[in-house]
Amino acid sequence: MTPVSWHGVTTALMGNCGVIFAPCKSTDRELLAGMMETVEDIPRQSILTGLPWDWEDYGEYLDSVDRLGPGINLAGMIGHGALRFYVMGERVVEEDSTEDEQKTMAQIVATAIERGAVGFSTNRYENHRLPDGRPIPGTFASVREL
């Protein structure tokens, strides 16, 4: 396969399916790598060893991507899956977010947009699953949360 830039693609949008690598606590890397593996079919070990993981918040993530010197233009959306897990922890799939958690998520999204995110994305596709078979975070989030 040839690189997309050979076909005239000059810009890529990251995180448009609600799945991205930030925000991310260092203890949550394995979960986000597993989520990306099951949704995008990228091997978890490649993700864990191939990324520098030198960020926690979304702005730091964009800074890290920029340091890699990408050969095309990149735009990124803050994804609901990582955001929800960052705020809610292990309760992320089985429970609804509280009003305080929704406010925290909104603040994180606002800060991410200030730092360069072009928007927010979520995923409602029920067949996107975590490695353990549960739906990815946000699949069944309330409209109020969105």
N, CA, C and O atoms as a MOPAC input file, in Angstrom:
PM7 MOZYME 1SCF
protein

 N      0.84700 1    -1.18000 1     0.00000 1
 C      0.00000 1     0.00000 1     0.00000 1
 C      0.89100 1     1.24100 1     0.00000 1
 O      1.94700 1     1.26800 1     0.63100 1
 N      0.45100 1     2.24000 1    -0.70400 1
 C      1.21200 1     3.47900 1    -0.76100 1
 C      0.68600 1     4.47300 1     0.27000 1
 O     -0.48700 1     4.42300 1     0.64000 1
 N      1.54500 1     5.37300 1     0.73100 1
 C      1.09900 1     6.38100 1     1.69700 1
 C     -0.01800 1     7.24800 1     1.11700 1
 O     -0.05300 1     7.51000 1    -0.08600 1
 N     -0.92700 1     7.68800 1     1.98200 1
 C     -2.05300 1     8.49400 1     1.51100 1
 C     -1.59300 1     9.79200 1     0.87100 1
 O     -2.27300 1    10.31900 1    -0.01000 1
 N     -0.44900 1    10.31800 1     1.30100 1
 C      0.03200 1    11.57300 1     0.71100 1
 C      0.35900 1    11.40200 1    -0.76700 1
 O      0.32000 1    12.38300 1    -1.51000 1
 N      0.67700 1    10.20600 1    -1.21400 1
 C      0.94700 1     9.94900 1    -2.62900 1
 C     -0.33400 1    10.06700 1    -3.45600 1
 O     -0.27800 1    10.20300 1    -4.67800 1
 N     -1.46200 1    10.01600 1    -2.79800 1
 C     -2.75500 1    10.10700 1    -3.47900 1
 C     -3.37900 1    11.49900 1    -3.34100 1
 O     -4.54800 1    11.70500 1    -3.66800 1
 N     -2.59200 1    12.43200 1    -2.85900 1
 C     -3.07400 1    13.80500 1    -2.74700 1
 C     -3.67600 1    14.16000 1    -1.40600 1
 O     -4.12500 1    15.29200 1    -1.22400 1
 N     -3.70400 1    13.23800 1    -0.46200 1
 C     -4.23100 1    13.54300 1     0.86700 1
 C     -3.19800 1    14.37800 1     1.61400 1
 O     -2.05400 1    13.95700 1     1.78700 1
 N     -3.60700 1    15.55300 1     2.04800 1
 C     -2.68200 1    16.43500 1     2.75800 1
 C     -3.10600 1    16.69400 1     4.19500 1
 O     -2.35800 1    17.30700 1     4.95700 1
 N     -4.30100 1    16.23400 1     4.57900 1
 C     -4.80300 1    16.46000 1     5.93400 1
 C     -5.51200 1    15.20900 1     6.43200 1
 O     -6.27100 1    14.58000 1     5.69400 1
 N     -5.26500 1    14.85800 1     7.67000 1
 C     -5.95400 1    13.73400 1     8.30300 1
 C     -6.61800 1    14.23000 1     9.57900 1
 O     -6.08600 1    15.09800 1    10.27100 1
 N     -7.78200 1    13.67300 1     9.88200 1
 C     -8.52300 1    14.00200 1    11.09400 1
 C     -8.39900 1    12.83300 1    12.06500 1
 O     -8.80500 1    11.71200 1    11.75800 1
 N     -7.83700 1    13.10500 1    13.23400 1
 C     -7.66500 1    12.07200 1    14.26500 1
 C     -8.82300 1    12.13700 1    15.26000 1
 O     -9.31700 1    13.21600 1    15.58900 1
 N     -9.23700 1    10.98500 1    15.72500 1
 C    -10.22000 1    10.93200 1    16.79600 1
 C    -11.65800 1    11.12400 1    16.38000 1
 O    -12.51300 1    11.37800 1    17.22900 1
 N    -11.95200 1    11.01000 1    15.09500 1
 C    -13.30700 1    11.29300 1    14.63600 1
 C    -14.31300 1    10.20200 1    14.99500 1
 O    -15.50500 1    10.36600 1    14.73500 1
 N    -13.86600 1     9.09500 1    15.58500 1
 C    -14.78100 1     8.01400 1    15.95200 1
 C    -14.98600 1     7.92500 1    17.46600 1
 O    -15.51100 1     6.93200 1    17.96900 1
 N    -14.57100 1     8.96000 1    18.18100 1
 C    -14.70500 1     8.94700 1    19.63700 1
 C    -13.56300 1     8.25100 1    20.34300 1
 O    -13.53800 1     8.19100 1    21.57200 1
 N    -12.60000 1     7.71800 1    19.57100 1
 C    -11.47700 1     6.98500 1    20.14100 1
 C    -10.18600 1     7.73900 1    19.84400 1
 O     -9.87300 1     8.01200 1    18.68500 1
 N     -9.44800 1     8.07200 1    20.88000 1
 C     -8.19000 1     8.81400 1    20.75800 1
 C     -7.37600 1     8.49400 1    22.01700 1
 O     -7.87600 1     7.80700 1    22.90800 1
 N     -6.16200 1     8.96600 1    22.10500 1
 C     -5.27000 1     8.61200 1    23.20600 1
 C     -5.14300 1     9.67800 1    24.29200 1
 O     -4.23100 1     9.60100 1    25.11600 1
 N     -6.01500 1    10.64700 1    24.31200 1
 C     -5.92600 1    11.69500 1    25.33800 1
 C     -7.31400 1    12.27100 1    25.59600 1
 O     -8.13500 1    12.35500 1    24.68300 1
 N     -7.57100 1    12.66200 1    26.82500 1
 C     -6.67400 1    12.63800 1    27.97500 1
 C     -6.42900 1    11.21200 1    28.44400 1
 O     -7.24000 1    10.31400 1    28.21600 1
 N     -5.29000 1    11.02600 1    29.10600 1
 C     -4.93500 1     9.68100 1    29.54000 1
 C     -4.00300 1     9.73100 1    30.74300 1
 O     -2.91400 1    10.30100 1    30.67600 1
 N     -4.44000 1     9.13200 1    31.83500 1
 C     -3.55500 1     8.93600 1    32.99100 1
 C     -2.59500 1     7.80200 1    32.64700 1
 O     -2.94700 1     6.90800 1    31.87900 1
 N     -1.40500 1     7.82900 1    33.19600 1
 C     -0.41500 1     6.79500 1    32.87100 1
 C     -0.93900 1     5.39100 1    33.17200 1
 O     -0.54800 1     4.42900 1    32.51000 1
 N     -1.80700 1     5.26900 1    34.15200 1
 C     -2.35400 1     3.96000 1    34.51600 1
 C     -3.41900 1     3.46300 1    33.53900 1
 O     -3.83000 1     2.30500 1    33.61100 1
 N     -3.87200 1     4.32900 1    32.62500 1
 C     -4.95700 1     3.98100 1    31.70700 1
 C     -4.49200 1     3.68300 1    30.28400 1
 O     -5.32000 1     3.44800 1    29.40400 1
 N     -3.20200 1     3.68900 1    30.04800 1
 C     -2.67900 1     3.48100 1    28.69000 1
 C     -3.11800 1     2.14000 1    28.10300 1
 O     -3.51000 1     2.05300 1    26.93900 1
 N     -3.04700 1     1.11600 1    28.92100 1
 C     -3.39900 1    -0.23500 1    28.46500 1
 C     -4.85400 1    -0.28000 1    27.98900 1
 O     -5.15500 1    -0.89200 1    26.96400 1
 N     -5.74700 1     0.36400 1    28.72700 1
 C     -7.15600 1     0.37100 1    28.33500 1
 C     -7.34400 1     1.08800 1    27.00800 1
 O     -8.03900 1     0.57700 1    26.12900 1
 N     -6.74000 1     2.26600 1    26.84100 1
 C     -6.90800 1     3.00900 1    25.59000 1
 C     -6.28200 1     2.26700 1    24.41500 1
 O     -6.82900 1     2.27900 1    23.31300 1
 N     -5.13900 1     1.62100 1    24.64200 1
 C     -4.51700 1     0.83300 1    23.58000 1
 C     -5.41100 1    -0.34900 1    23.20000 1
 O     -5.54600 1    -0.66600 1    22.01800 1
 N     -6.01400 1    -0.99400 1    24.18300 1
 C     -6.92700 1    -2.09700 1    23.91100 1
 C     -8.16300 1    -1.65300 1    23.17100 1
 O     -8.64400 1    -2.35100 1    22.27800 1
 N     -8.68800 1    -0.48000 1    23.54100 1
 C     -9.86100 1     0.05200 1    22.85400 1
 C     -9.52500 1     0.34400 1    21.38400 1
 O    -10.31600 1     0.03300 1    20.49400 1
 N     -8.36100 1     0.93500 1    21.13500 1
 C     -7.96700 1     1.22900 1    19.76700 1
 C     -7.72800 1    -0.06800 1    18.98300 1
 O     -8.01900 1    -0.14300 1    17.78900 1
 N     -7.20300 1    -1.07100 1    19.66100 1
 C     -6.96900 1    -2.35500 1    18.99200 1
 C     -8.27700 1    -2.96500 1    18.50500 1
 O     -8.35700 1    -3.43700 1    17.37100 1
 N     -9.29200 1    -2.96000 1    19.34400 1
 C    -10.54800 1    -3.59500 1    18.95500 1
 C    -11.35000 1    -2.75600 1    17.96800 1
 O    -12.07800 1    -3.31200 1    17.14400 1
 N    -11.23600 1    -1.44300 1    18.03100 1
 C    -11.99700 1    -0.57200 1    17.12600 1
 C    -11.29300 1    -0.40000 1    15.78400 1
 O    -11.93300 1    -0.48200 1    14.73600 1
 N     -9.98500 1    -0.16200 1    15.80600 1
 C     -9.24800 1     0.16100 1    14.57900 1
 C     -8.31200 1    -0.95600 1    14.10800 1
 O     -7.64400 1    -0.80700 1    13.08400 1
 N     -8.25600 1    -2.06800 1    14.84100 1
 C     -7.44300 1    -3.21400 1    14.46100 1
 C     -5.95200 1    -2.88200 1    14.37900 1
 O     -5.24200 1    -3.36800 1    13.49900 1
 N     -5.49400 1    -2.04400 1    15.31500 1
 C     -4.07100 1    -1.74000 1    15.44700 1
 C     -3.58100 1    -2.52500 1    16.66200 1
 O     -4.13700 1    -2.37200 1    17.74900 1
 N     -2.56800 1    -3.34900 1    16.50600 1
 C     -2.12700 1    -4.17800 1    17.63400 1
 C     -1.78200 1    -3.35600 1    18.87900 1
 O     -1.04500 1    -2.37300 1    18.81300 1
 N     -2.32700 1    -3.78100 1    19.99100 1
 C     -2.12000 1    -3.09800 1    21.27500 1
 C     -0.63600 1    -2.92300 1    21.58700 1
 O     -0.21500 1    -1.85000 1    22.01800 1
 N      0.15400 1    -3.96600 1    21.37200 1
 C      1.57600 1    -3.87400 1    21.69800 1
 C      2.27400 1    -2.83400 1    20.83000 1
 O      3.19400 1    -2.16300 1    21.29800 1
 N      1.85700 1    -2.69000 1    19.58500 1
 C      2.43000 1    -1.65400 1    18.71100 1
 C      2.10700 1    -0.26700 1    19.25100 1
 O      2.94700 1     0.63300 1    19.21600 1
 N      0.89700 1    -0.10000 1    19.74700 1
 C      0.48000 1     1.18100 1    20.31300 1
 C      1.27500 1     1.48000 1    21.57900 1
 O      1.79700 1     2.58200 1    21.75000 1
 N      1.36000 1     0.49500 1    22.45700 1
 C      2.02800 1     0.70900 1    23.74400 1
 C      3.51700 1     0.97600 1    23.59700 1
 O      4.08500 1     1.76200 1    24.35600 1
 N      4.15200 1     0.33200 1    22.63000 1
 C      5.59500 1     0.52000 1    22.45700 1
 C      5.94100 1     1.58000 1    21.42200 1
 O      7.04300 1     2.12700 1    21.44900 1
 N      5.03000 1     1.87700 1    20.51700 1
 C      5.32500 1     2.81700 1    19.44000 1
 C      5.02900 1     4.26800 1    19.75000 1
 O      5.55600 1     5.15700 1    19.08000 1
 N      4.20700 1     4.53000 1    20.73900 1
 C      3.88200 1     5.90800 1    21.11400 1
 C      4.75900 1     6.34200 1    22.28600 1
 O      5.10700 1     5.51800 1    23.13100 1
 N      5.12000 1     7.62100 1    22.34800 1
 C      5.95400 1     8.07600 1    23.46300 1
 C      5.20400 1     8.18000 1    24.79100 1
 O      5.83300 1     8.16000 1    25.84900 1
 N      3.88600 1     8.28900 1    24.75900 1
 C      3.07200 1     8.40000 1    25.97200 1
 C      3.62100 1     9.46600 1    26.92100 1
 O      3.71800 1     9.24100 1    28.12800 1
 N      3.97200 1    10.61000 1    26.37700 1
 C      4.53400 1    11.70100 1    27.17000 1
 C      3.51400 1    12.82000 1    27.40000 1
 O      3.87600 1    13.99600 1    27.42800 1
 N      2.26300 1    12.45700 1    27.56200 1
 C      1.19000 1    13.42000 1    27.77200 1
 C      0.19700 1    12.88200 1    28.79700 1
 O      0.17200 1    11.69000 1    29.10000 1
 N     -0.60200 1    13.77500 1    29.31000 1
 C     -1.79000 1    13.39600 1    30.05900 1
 C     -2.99700 1    14.10600 1    29.46200 1
 O     -4.00300 1    13.46900 1    29.15100 1
 N     -2.90200 1    15.43900 1    29.29900 1
 C     -4.06400 1    16.16000 1    28.76100 1
 C     -3.99400 1    16.24300 1    27.23600 1
 O     -2.98700 1    15.89400 1    26.62100 1
 N     -5.07600 1    16.70600 1    26.65700 1
 C     -5.18900 1    16.71100 1    25.20100 1
 C     -4.19900 1    17.66200 1    24.53600 1
 O     -3.65400 1    17.34000 1    23.48000 1
 N     -3.96100 1    18.81100 1    25.12800 1
 C     -2.99100 1    19.74800 1    24.56700 1
 C     -1.59600 1    19.14900 1    24.53400 1
 O     -0.86400 1    19.32500 1    23.56000 1
 N     -1.22600 1    18.44300 1    25.59100 1
 C      0.07700 1    17.77100 1    25.63300 1
 C      0.15800 1    16.68500 1    24.56100 1
 O      1.21700 1    16.46000 1    23.97500 1
 N     -0.95900 1    16.01800 1    24.31100 1
 C     -1.01400 1    15.00200 1    23.25900 1
 C     -0.73100 1    15.64100 1    21.89400 1
 O      0.07900 1    15.12400 1    21.12400 1
 N     -1.39200 1    16.75800 1    21.59600 1
 C     -1.14600 1    17.43400 1    20.32000 1
 C      0.30000 1    17.90900 1    20.21900 1
 O      0.89800 1    17.84200 1    19.14500 1
 N      0.86500 1    18.38800 1    21.32300 1
 C      2.27600 1    18.79200 1    21.32900 1
 C      3.17300 1    17.59700 1    20.99800 1
 O      4.13800 1    17.73600 1    20.24600 1
 N      2.86000 1    16.43100 1    21.55400 1
 C      3.64300 1    15.23100 1    21.30500 1
 C      3.56100 1    14.82400 1    19.83700 1
 O      4.57400 1    14.48400 1    19.22500 1
 N      2.36200 1    14.85900 1    19.27700 1
 C      2.18500 1    14.53700 1    17.85600 1
 C      2.99400 1    15.51200 1    17.00500 1
 O      3.63700 1    15.10500 1    16.03700 1
 N      2.96400 1    16.78800 1    17.35800 1
 C      3.70200 1    17.80300 1    16.61100 1
 C      5.21200 1    17.53800 1    16.63600 1
 O      5.89900 1    17.74700 1    15.63700 1
 N      5.71800 1    17.07800 1    17.77900 1
 C      7.14700 1    16.77300 1    17.89500 1
 C      7.58000 1    15.63900 1    16.96800 1
 O      8.75500 1    15.53900 1    16.61600 1
 N      6.64600 1    14.79300 1    16.57800 1
 C      6.96400 1    13.70200 1    15.66100 1
 C      7.22900 1    14.20400 1    14.24000 1
 O      7.78500 1    13.47800 1    13.41600 1
 N      6.82900 1    15.44600 1    13.95900 1
 C      7.05600 1    16.01900 1    12.63800 1
 C      6.26600 1    15.32700 1    11.54100 1
 O      6.85400 1    14.86200 1    10.56400 1
 N      4.95600 1    15.24600 1    11.67600 1
 C      4.16400 1    14.53600 1    10.66900 1
 C      4.34500 1    15.13900 1     9.27600 1
 O      4.53700 1    16.34600 1     9.12900 1
 N      4.28200 1    14.28700 1     8.26600 1
 C      4.47600 1    14.71600 1     6.88400 1
 C      3.23400 1    15.27900 1     6.23900 1
 O      3.29400 1    15.76900 1     5.11100 1
 N      2.09900 1    15.22200 1     6.93200 1
 C      0.85800 1    15.81600 1     6.43400 1
 C      0.26800 1    16.68100 1     7.54300 1
 O      0.71900 1    16.62700 1     8.68700 1
 N     -0.72000 1    17.46200 1     7.20500 1
 C     -1.42000 1    18.26700 1     8.19800 1
 C     -2.32300 1    17.35200 1     9.02300 1
 O     -2.94800 1    16.43800 1     8.48600 1
 N     -2.38500 1    17.60400 1    10.32200 1
 C     -3.23700 1    16.80900 1    11.20000 1
 C     -4.16300 1    17.72200 1    11.98100 1
 O     -3.76700 1    18.79200 1    12.44300 1
 N     -5.38700 1    17.28200 1    12.11800 1
 C     -6.35300 1    17.93400 1    12.99400 1
 C     -6.87500 1    16.84400 1    13.91400 1
 O     -6.99700 1    15.68900 1    13.50600 1
 N     -7.18200 1    17.20100 1    15.14200 1
 C     -7.63200 1    16.19300 1    16.08900 1
 C     -8.87200 1    16.60000 1    16.84500 1
 O     -9.07600 1    17.76800 1    17.17600 1
 N     -9.68900 1    15.61200 1    17.10800 1
 C    -10.88600 1    15.80500 1    17.93000 1
 C    -10.66000 1    15.09900 1    19.26400 1
 O    -10.03400 1    14.04000 1    19.31800 1
 N    -11.16900 1    15.69000 1    20.32900 1
 C    -11.10300 1    15.01800 1    21.61900 1
 C    -12.21500 1    13.96800 1    21.63300 1
 O    -13.38500 1    14.28500 1    21.41600 1
 N    -11.84000 1    12.73300 1    21.88800 1
 C    -12.77200 1    11.61500 1    21.80500 1
 C    -13.45600 1    11.31500 1    23.12400 1
 O    -12.84200 1    11.36500 1    24.19000 1
 N    -14.71500 1    11.00800 1    23.03200 1
 C    -15.56000 1    10.73300 1    24.18600 1
 C    -15.06600 1     9.52700 1    24.98700 1
 O    -15.14300 1     9.53100 1    26.21500 1
 N    -14.55900 1     8.49500 1    24.30300 1
 C    -14.11700 1     7.29100 1    25.00900 1
 C    -13.02000 1     7.58200 1    26.01600 1
 O    -13.13300 1     7.21600 1    27.18600 1
 N    -11.95400 1     8.24000 1    25.56700 1
 C    -10.84700 1     8.57000 1    26.47100 1
 C    -11.28900 1     9.57100 1    27.53100 1
 O    -10.93600 1     9.43800 1    28.70200 1
 N    -12.05300 1    10.56300 1    27.12300 1
 C    -12.52600 1    11.59700 1    28.04600 1
 C    -13.35800 1    10.98700 1    29.16600 1
 O    -13.14100 1    11.27800 1    30.34200 1
 N    -14.29300 1    10.15700 1    28.80000 1
 C    -15.19100 1     9.55100 1    29.78500 1
 C    -14.40900 1     8.65200 1    30.74900 1
 O    -14.65100 1     8.67900 1    31.95500 1
 N    -13.47900 1     7.86200 1    30.22300 1
 C    -12.68500 1     7.00100 1    31.09400 1
 C    -11.80400 1     7.83600 1    32.01200 1
 O    -11.62900 1     7.49300 1    33.18100 1
 N    -11.25300 1     8.91800 1    31.50200 1
 C    -10.39700 1     9.79900 1    32.29200 1
 C    -11.15000 1    10.35200 1    33.50300 1
 O    -10.60300 1    10.44100 1    34.60300 1
 N    -12.40600 1    10.72000 1    33.28200 1
 C    -13.20900 1    11.34000 1    34.34700 1
 C    -13.87800 1    10.30500 1    35.24800 1
 O    -13.93700 1    10.49400 1    36.46300 1
 N    -14.37600 1     9.22200 1    34.67500 1
 C    -15.20200 1     8.28600 1    35.43100 1
 C    -14.48100 1     7.03000 1    35.90400 1
 O    -14.99900 1     6.32700 1    36.77100 1
 N    -13.33400 1     6.73200 1    35.37800 1
 C    -12.61500 1     5.52800 1    35.78000 1
 C    -13.36800 1     4.26000 1    35.42700 1
 O    -14.02200 1     4.19200 1    34.38600 1
 N    -13.28100 1     3.26400 1    36.28100 1
 C    -13.84500 1     1.94000 1    36.01500 1
 C    -15.37200 1     1.93000 1    35.87300 1
 O    -15.93000 1     0.95700 1    35.36600 1
 N    -16.04100 1     2.96700 1    36.30100 1
 C    -17.50600 1     3.04300 1    36.18900 1
 C    -17.95000 1     3.40500 1    34.77200 1
 O    -19.14700 1     3.48000 1    34.49500 1
 N    -17.01900 1     3.62200 1    33.90800 1
 C    -17.23100 1     4.25500 1    32.60500 1
 C    -18.27400 1     3.58100 1    31.70700 1
 O    -18.98100 1     4.27900 1    30.98000 1
 N    -18.39100 1     2.29000 1    31.73100 1
 C    -19.29300 1     1.59900 1    30.81500 1
 C    -20.65300 1     1.32300 1    31.44700 1
 O    -21.68800 1     1.50200 1    30.80600 1
 N    -20.64800 1     0.89000 1    32.69800 1
 C    -21.88600 1     0.43600 1    33.32000 1
 C    -22.75300 1     1.54400 1    33.90400 1
 O    -23.94000 1     1.32300 1    34.14500 1
 N    -22.19900 1     2.72200 1    34.13800 1
 C    -22.95800 1     3.75300 1    34.84800 1
 C    -23.08500 1     5.04000 1    34.05100 1
 O    -22.29400 1     5.32300 1    33.15200 1
 N    -24.09900 1     5.80600 1    34.40500 1
 C    -24.25800 1     7.14600 1    33.85500 1
 C    -23.32900 1     8.10000 1    34.59500 1
 O    -22.99000 1     7.88300 1    35.75800 1
 N    -22.93300 1     9.14000 1    33.91400 1
 C    -22.11600 1    10.16600 1    34.55500 1
 C    -22.98200 1    11.03400 1    35.46100 1
 O    -24.17500 1    11.21200 1    35.21600 1
 N    -22.36900 1    11.56600 1    36.50100 1
 C    -23.07500 1    12.48800 1    37.39000 1
 C    -23.02700 1    13.89700 1    36.78600 1
 O    -22.29300 1    14.14700 1    35.82900 1
 N    -23.79800 1    14.78900 1    37.34200 1
 C    -23.78400 1    16.17200 1    36.88400 1
 C    -22.39000 1    16.78200 1    37.05000 1
 O    -21.92200 1    17.50600 1    36.17100 1
 N    -21.73000 1    16.49500 1    38.16700 1
 C    -20.37100 1    17.00400 1    38.38500 1
 C    -19.39700 1    16.44400 1    37.34700 1
 O    -18.53900 1    17.16700 1    36.84100 1
 N    -19.53100 1    15.15900 1    37.03500 1
 C    -18.65900 1    14.55800 1    36.01700 1
 C    -18.90700 1    15.17200 1    34.64600 1
 O    -17.96700 1    15.38100 1    33.87900 1
 N    -20.15800 1    15.45800 1    34.33600 1
 C    -20.48200 1    16.10800 1    33.06300 1
 C    -19.84800 1    17.50200 1    32.98900 1
 O    -19.33800 1    17.90300 1    31.94300 1
 N    -19.88300 1    18.22400 1    34.09200 1
 C    -19.25000 1    19.54500 1    34.12800 1
 C    -17.73800 1    19.42400 1    33.94100 1
 O    -17.12900 1    20.22100 1    33.22700 1
 N    -17.14000 1    18.42800 1    34.58400 1
 C    -15.70000 1    18.20500 1    34.43700 1
 C    -15.35700 1    17.86200 1    32.98600 1
 O    -14.39000 1    18.38600 1    32.43400 1
 N    -16.14600 1    16.98900 1    32.37500 1
 C    -15.90700 1    16.63900 1    30.97400 1
 C    -16.01600 1    17.87000 1    30.07600 1
 O    -15.19400 1    18.06600 1    29.18100 1
 N    -17.03400 1    18.69700 1    30.31900 1
 C    -17.21200 1    19.90700 1    29.51300 1
 C    -16.01700 1    20.84000 1    29.66000 1
 O    -15.57600 1    21.44200 1    28.68100 1
 N    -15.49100 1    20.96400 1    30.87200 1
 C    -14.30800 1    21.81500 1    31.09600 1
 C    -13.08700 1    21.26700 1    30.36400 1
 O    -12.31400 1    22.02500 1    29.78000 1
 N    -12.92000 1    19.96100 1    30.39900 1
 C    -11.78300 1    19.33700 1    29.71100 1
 C    -11.90300 1    19.53500 1    28.20200 1
 O    -10.90900 1    19.82500 1    27.53600 1
 N    -13.09800 1    19.38200 1    27.66200 1
 C    -13.31300 1    19.60500 1    26.22600 1
 C    -13.01400 1    21.05200 1    25.86200 1
 O    -12.35400 1    21.31400 1    24.85700 1
 N    -13.49200 1    21.98900 1    26.66700 1
 C    -13.23500 1    23.41200 1    26.39000 1
 C    -11.73500 1    23.70100 1    26.38100 1
 O    -11.24200 1    24.41700 1    25.50900 1
 N    -11.02000 1    23.14900 1    27.34300 1
 C     -9.57000 1    23.34800 1    27.40100 1
 C     -8.88900 1    22.69800 1    26.19900 1
 O     -7.96300 1    23.27200 1    25.62600 1
 N     -9.33900 1    21.51600 1    25.81900 1
 C     -8.76100 1    20.83400 1    24.65400 1
 C     -8.94900 1    21.67000 1    23.38900 1
 O     -8.04200 1    21.76500 1    22.56300 1
 N    -10.11700 1    22.26700 1    23.24200 1
 C    -10.37000 1    23.10700 1    22.06600 1
 C     -9.49400 1    24.35800 1    22.10900 1
 O     -8.97600 1    24.79100 1    21.08000 1
 N     -9.33200 1    24.93100 1    23.28300 1
 C     -8.41700 1    26.07800 1    23.41600 1
 C     -7.00200 1    25.69600 1    23.02600 1
 O     -6.26600 1    26.51700 1    22.47900 1
 N     -6.61400 1    24.45800 1    23.30000 1
 C     -5.24800 1    23.98000 1    23.01100 1
 C     -5.08700 1    23.43400 1    21.59500 1
 O     -3.97600 1    23.06900 1    21.21000 1
 N     -6.17000 1    23.36600 1    20.80300 1
 C     -6.01300 1    22.96900 1    19.40900 1
 C     -6.93100 1    21.89600 1    18.88100 1
 O     -6.92300 1    21.63400 1    17.67800 1
 N     -7.73000 1    21.25700 1    19.73300 1
 C     -8.69500 1    20.27800 1    19.21500 1
 C     -9.69800 1    21.00900 1    18.32700 1
 O    -10.09200 1    22.13600 1    18.62600 1
 N    -10.10700 1    20.36600 1    17.23600 1
 C    -11.06800 1    21.00300 1    16.33200 1
 C    -12.50500 1    20.66900 1    16.69900 1
 O    -13.43400 1    21.15900 1    16.05600 1
 N    -12.70300 1    19.84500 1    17.72200 1
 C    -14.04700 1    19.50300 1    18.15200 1
 C    -14.05000 1    18.28900 1    19.06100 1
 O    -13.00600 1    17.82000 1    19.51500 1
 N    -15.23300 1    17.80400 1    19.30900 1
 C    -15.50700 1    16.66000 1    20.17500 1
 C    -16.16300 1    15.58200 1    19.32500 1
 O    -16.98100 1    15.89100 1    18.45800 1
 N    -15.81700 1    14.32800 1    19.56100 1
 C    -16.46700 1    13.24100 1    18.82700 1
 C    -16.89400 1    12.14600 1    19.79400 1
 O    -16.28800 1    11.94900 1    20.84700 1
 N    -17.93400 1    11.45200 1    19.41700 1
 C    -18.40700 1    10.32300 1    20.19500 1
 C    -18.66600 1     9.17200 1    19.25600 1
 O    -18.49400 1     9.30400 1    18.04400 1
 N    -19.07700 1     8.04700 1    19.80000 1
 C    -19.31800 1     6.85700 1    19.00600 1
 C    -20.56600 1     6.17500 1    19.54100 1
 O    -20.63700 1     5.85500 1    20.72700 1
 N    -21.53400 1     5.95300 1    18.69200 1
 C    -22.76600 1     5.28200 1    19.09700 1
 C    -22.90800 1     3.91000 1    18.43200 1
 O    -23.95300 1     3.26800 1    18.54000 1
 N    -21.86200 1     3.47200 1    17.75100 1
 C    -21.89200 1     2.18900 1    17.04900 1
 C    -21.74700 1     1.05900 1    18.06400 1
 O    -20.68400 1     0.88600 1    18.66100 1
 N    -22.80200 1     0.30200 1    18.25500 1
 C    -22.84300 1    -0.70500 1    19.31100 1
 C    -21.83900 1    -1.84600 1    19.12100 1
 O    -21.50700 1    -2.52400 1    20.09200 1
 N    -21.35500 1    -2.07200 1    17.92200 1
 C    -20.41000 1    -3.16000 1    17.68300 1
 C    -18.96900 1    -2.79200 1    18.01200 1
 O    -18.10100 1    -3.66400 1    18.00000 1
 N    -18.69100 1    -1.52400 1    18.30400 1
 C    -17.35600 1    -1.14900 1    18.76800 1
 C    -17.25600 1    -1.54300 1    20.23800 1
 O    -18.00500 1    -1.04400 1    21.07900 1
 N    -16.33800 1    -2.42700 1    20.53000 1
 C    -16.24800 1    -3.03000 1    21.85600 1
 C    -14.85500 1    -2.91000 1    22.44400 1
 O    -13.86600 1    -2.78100 1    21.72300 1
 N    -14.79700 1    -2.95400 1    23.76800 1
 C    -13.53800 1    -3.08300 1    24.48600 1
 C    -13.06100 1    -4.53000 1    24.35400 1
 O    -13.84800 1    -5.39700 1    23.97400 1
 N    -11.80900 1    -4.80700 1    24.65500 1
 C    -11.32200 1    -6.18400 1    24.55900 1
 C    -12.13600 1    -7.19600 1    25.36900 1
 O    -12.20500 1    -8.36800 1    25.00100 1
 N    -12.75200 1    -6.75100 1    26.46900 1
 C    -13.54300 1    -7.67900 1    27.28500 1
 C    -14.98100 1    -7.83500 1    26.79100 1
 O    -15.78200 1    -8.51800 1    27.42900 1
 N    -15.31500 1    -7.20600 1    25.65900 1
 C    -16.63400 1    -7.36700 1    25.06200 1
 C    -17.64100 1    -6.29000 1    25.41300 1
 O    -18.68900 1    -6.19700 1    24.77400 1
 N    -17.34700 1    -5.47000 1    26.42000 1
 C    -18.26100 1    -4.38500 1    26.76400 1
 C    -18.18100 1    -3.28900 1    25.70800 1
 O    -17.14900 1    -3.13700 1    25.05500 1
 N    -19.27000 1    -2.51500 1    25.52900 1
 C    -19.21500 1    -1.41800 1    24.56100 1
 C    -18.19300 1    -0.36700 1    24.98100 1
 O    -17.93100 1    -0.18700 1    26.17000 1
 N    -17.61700 1     0.32800 1    23.99700 1
 C    -16.63500 1     1.35500 1    24.34000 1
 C    -17.33200 1     2.47600 1    25.11000 1
 O    -18.52900 1     2.70300 1    24.93400 1
 N    -16.57900 1     3.17700 1    25.96400 1
 C    -17.16800 1     4.24700 1    26.77100 1
 C    -17.88300 1     5.29000 1    25.90600 1
 O    -17.36700 1     5.73200 1    24.88000 1
 N    -19.06200 1     5.66000 1    26.34400 1
 C    -19.83200 1     6.68800 1    25.65700 1
 C    -20.89400 1     6.16400 1    24.72900 1
 O    -21.78100 1     6.91700 1    24.32900 1
 N    -20.83500 1     4.89200 1    24.36800 1
 C    -21.79100 1     4.31900 1    23.41500 1
 C    -23.22300 1     4.59300 1    23.85300 1
 O    -24.06700 1     4.95900 1    23.03500 1
 N    -23.49200 1     4.42000 1    25.12200 1
 C    -24.85600 1     4.58800 1    25.61700 1
 C    -24.98000 1     5.77200 1    26.58200 1
 O    -25.87400 1     5.80100 1    27.42800 1
 N    -24.09200 1     6.72900 1    26.45000 1
 C    -24.15500 1     7.92400 1    27.30700 1
 C    -25.45500 1     8.68800 1    27.02000 1
 O    -25.98000 1     8.65600 1    25.90700 1
 N    -25.94600 1     9.35600 1    28.02500 1
 C    -27.19300 1    10.09800 1    27.88300 1
 C    -27.02400 1    11.29900 1    26.94300 1
 O    -25.92400 1    11.81900 1    26.75600 1
 N    -28.12500 1    11.70800 1    26.37500 1
 C    -28.12200 1    12.89200 1    25.52400 1
 C    -27.68600 1    14.10100 1    26.34200 1
 O    -26.98100 1    14.97300 1    25.83300 1
 N    -28.09600 1    14.15900 1    27.59500 1
 C    -27.68100 1    15.26500 1    28.46700 1
 C    -26.15500 1    15.33300 1    28.57200 1
 O    -25.57400 1    16.41600 1    28.51800 1
 N    -25.51400 1    14.17600 1    28.72300 1
 C    -24.05800 1    14.16500 1    28.79300 1
 C    -23.46000 1    14.69900 1    27.49900 1
 O    -22.52200 1    15.49600 1    27.53300 1
 N    -23.98500 1    14.27300 1    26.37600 1
 C    -23.45400 1    14.74900 1    25.08700 1
 C    -23.67800 1    16.23500 1    24.93900 1
 O    -23.30100 1    16.81800 1    23.92300 1

